[in-house]
């Protein structure tokens, strides 16, 4: 068995990640087509029934479709470019895309920032987030069952 170098292992891992992100974008395209062309009707009464049978969440499907509608259909950005970003960051950026140029800028910004940093930057830029005087709470979490509760 041939041993793979750490460098190649890292490259292969990033390549796999891009493939997975590309697959999520393809899923968005497929869910969009299934919903819009009512392809689910051959086996299911509703699109929601199809989603339930596919064992995925309605929220995830909705987000994938939104990314497809905004960045692929509306602003015609290449899926390969989008796959380098990741669908969850694209979903966070989608509400702020109001022109092709803005959509392209958002894709680049999403490529450079974590999703959390991107969300904060977009909220600040849009005026939806003002300077906050944080009020922190303490939460404890059970290490066995993961139940969390607020500590007063």
Secondary structure by P-SEA (a helix, b strand, c coil): cccccaaaaaaaaaaaaaaaaaaaaaaaaaaaaaaaacccccccccaaaaaaaacccaaaaaaaaaaaacccccccccaaaaaaccaaaaaaaccccccaaaaaaaaaaaacccaaaaaaaaaaaaccccccccbbbbbbbccccbbbbbcc
